[in-house]
């Protein structure tokens, strides 16, 4: 579970300090799980979604491009949306698969 929490914090931080502070622990857990599952299993331009009924916050991860880095590592560009209090925030990034199978934002 720790990797999900760490990843969720990373996602919140990527969105900006203000957004990161508005995500509770469960939001970060759900975001992290959705991030990992979506990047590992979903084709480009499909949506992985999460929703926390307790906080009302939600988000989407959309892989937009898949490629292999010079090192041979699979990488994916993605778009992320987070909805807090009905307000939409967006960010873009790249993540690469690590040796342990997890995806790390670069």
N, C-alpha and C positions, 0 to 999 in steps of 0.2 A: 504494500500500500504506500510505502514511503515514496517510491518513484512517482506515483500518481500525484501525490501532494506536491512534491518538488516540481514536477512538470507543470502542474496547475499554477503554482506560484510563478513559474517562468512565463507562462502564458499571460497571467495577470500583469506581470512586470512588463512584458512586451507591449501590452496594451497601454501602459503608462501607470505611473505610481497611483494616480487618483483612482483608476479602475481597479488596479490590483488590491487596493485597500477596501474596495466595496464588495469584493468577492469573499464569501465566508469559506471555511474549510471544506464543507460539502460541495460548494460551487467549484472549488479548485480540484477536488477529487473527481467530480463528474467531468469537468473540462479535460483533465489529464487523461482519464480513461477513454473519452471520446476521441481525443487527439491521437493517442496510440492506436486505437482500433481502426480509425478512419485512414490514417496514413499507411497502415499495414495492409488493409483489406479492400479499401474502396478505390474504384477507378477514378481517373481525373474527372473533375467537374461534377462529382456527386457530393451530397451533403451528409455529414455526420453531425447529429444534433444532441444536445443535452438540455435538461430542464430540471431545476431544483424547485419542487413545489413548496418547500418551506420558505425559501427566500424570494421566490418569484423570478429569480434570475435565470437566464438561458443563454445558449450559445450555439454556434455552428462552426464547423471546420470544413473547408472545401479544398481538397488538393487540386491544384491547377496545372502542374507540370511535373513529370517524373523524368529523372535523368540519372546517369551514373557519373559520379565525380571522377577526376583523374586517378584517384586512389583506388577506384573500383567500388566505392561505397555507393549504395543506392540513396538518392536524395529526392526530395519533393518540395516544390514551392507550394504554398498554400495561402488561402485567405481565411481570416478568422473574424467572426462577428460575436460580440457579447452584448446582450440586452439586459440592462440594469434599470429597474424602475420604468420600463418601457422605452428607454433611451438606447439607441443603437450606437455602438462603437466598433470600429473596424481596424484591422491591422493585417500586414502582409509579412511573410517570412519564408525561410527555407529551413527544412529539417533533414537530417541524414540519419540513417539507421546505424546504430552502434553495434559493437561486437556481441553485446548481450541481447540484441534483438529490439531494444528500445529505440525510439526516435528522439533525437536531440535537436533543439532549435540552434541554428548556427549563427 
